[in-house]
Amino acid sequence: MSFPSDLEIARGAKLRPLIEVADEAGIPADCLEQYGEGSAKIKLDAIKRMADRPDARYVVVSAITPTPLGEGKTTTTVGLGQGFSHIGRKATIAIRQPSMGPTFGIKGGAAGGGYSQVVPMELFNLHLTGDMHAVTAAHNMCSAMLDAHLFHGNKLGLDLHNITWRRVMDINDRALRNIVVGLGGRLDGVPRETGFDITAASEVMAALALCTSLADLRVRMGRIVVGYDKAGTPVTAEDLGVAGSMTVILKEAIKPNLMQTLEGTPALVHCGPFGNIATGNSSIIADQIGIHTGDYLLTEAGFGADMGAERFFNIKCRYSGIAPDAAVLVATVRGLKAHSGNHKIVAGRPLPEGLLAENPDEVHQGGDNLRKQLENMKIHGVSPVVAINVFPGDHEGDIAAIKEIADEFNARSAVTTHFTDGGSGAAELAEAVAEAAEEPSKFQVLYPDEMSLRDKIRTVAEKVYGADGVEFSPQAEKQIDSYEANGFGNLPVCIAKTHLSISSNASLKGAPTGWTLPVREVRASVGAGFVYPICGDMRTMPGLGAQPGAIGIDIDQDGEIVGLS
């Protein structure tokens, strides 16, 4: 009998009343704003009202460097959350809201998979409570005010060739990457080049994820830099007079969304910053609530531990003040074999036979990636646990090889089968995480605020990526000097590079050495609160493939959604 689809499994779930889920988590009933049966907003009052409750153990879930095979990080987060109930503990998960661009594109949804999903799956992946649209509207309100300001005389003296604020939408559309606005007659605006990014790449989204209150969000909206004048002085959303309106548009979106897993575990779904140029983590505000809801709060960090987890440690935790107690590193046999560089893996084609054959030596070869990611956890003082996400057909010798790598670093490891078995399949992993979280926390950020931007970039490049050094282009040197002169030098750095390698070269697998990180450009997300060096070609507006997921998504004769994955 074939394994049911994610949508079939999700549709078969018996949902608990959310008021019951909230009550067990200690969330006051009058702080809940129900959005239909599947989700609810949580009022920010809950943060103060729950402050006296004990702190949960705080655990971040990350992974080896992603491969085309998928490591199952979200699915593991959900499964682990469910797994704690099977060992008599209470957990809450905090994850990002997916963008509809990838959902209708090649990636599909992000609700987890198999018997470890957040439900209702359709609601999770499509619109939810409208937060994405609020971010889009707030961002584009700023864009509209900026162009209106130019049209009405440009009193702030914005340099038309140094306007950094673009527009956003939550759909993959490569044709909008670079556009010209203001075409037509005199009343149609000032002609200039600009473009669109996907909403997840908006600085508004990153600021929403990193703010700690509505008042803090208002300050961050005001700090957003939209461009510079001829003298290089930054012009902000506050200068345009639009920061207040942007905050008003986000007044409901700042409230985290409460959902549940297939087994009734509380799931806080909030924000979804782009993982390449932003933090790739769910919101601080969701964590401020979740940290008081049970024994464990599990939060997922996007991409591999060199990206999402590094930003979790050095940006998110820096602003939240919440220190992690343990970390989970998701690894698969197939993923580590892919990192050996011995196999050509093409999306949509059958996997190479050699990849599926038992070969512990090859696991050890590709295991250099896991070794480096374990080291990355340890340099931040966090106890790691390797989650061996087992696929049907994995060989015992290959699984044992992953355990041996974990042993090299005195790290715990556990096999997990949550995709097929739900929470019961993650019970062993839950036990290992519980043990790791009881160890005394030695968490530390990698660099102090006062360190120069160049040295912050070098520190991450050399200690986390394994680079020999950093090479700054003349443009990057000039931009860093400008940012430090404008008072942005105390911000943390969020290095924008490929997620497909620990290095800046997507084709390099494992844990490359003997390379230099090239910084070609540096940008500042002052409102969100970080500076991001560009190390490679970053696409902030994805495109649709020849056969995007949208082709197979439809409504059946009963009005039910079909084809969503």
Beta strands, then each sheet from edge to edge (+ up, - down):
strand 1: 32-35
strand 2: 39-42
strand 3: 57-63
strand 4: 91-95
strand 5: 112-113
strand 6: 116-119
strand 7: 158-163
strand 8: 167-169
strand 9: 179-181
strand 10: 192-194
strand 11: 196-198
strand 12: 225-229
strand 13: 234-236
strand 14: 257-261
strand 15: 266-269
strand 16: 296-300
strand 17: 326-331
strand 18: 384-389
strand 19: 412-416
strand 20: 469-472
strand 21: 516-519
strand 22: 521-525
strand 23: 530-534
strand 24: 554-555
strand 25: 561-562
sheet 1: 1+ 2- 14+ 6- 5+
sheet 2: 1+ 2- 14+ 15- 4- 16- 3- 17- 18- 19-
sheet 3: 7+ 12- 13+
sheet 4: 8+ 11+
sheet 5: 9+ 10-
sheet 6: 20+ 21+
sheet 7: 22+ 23-
sheet 8: 24+ 25-
end
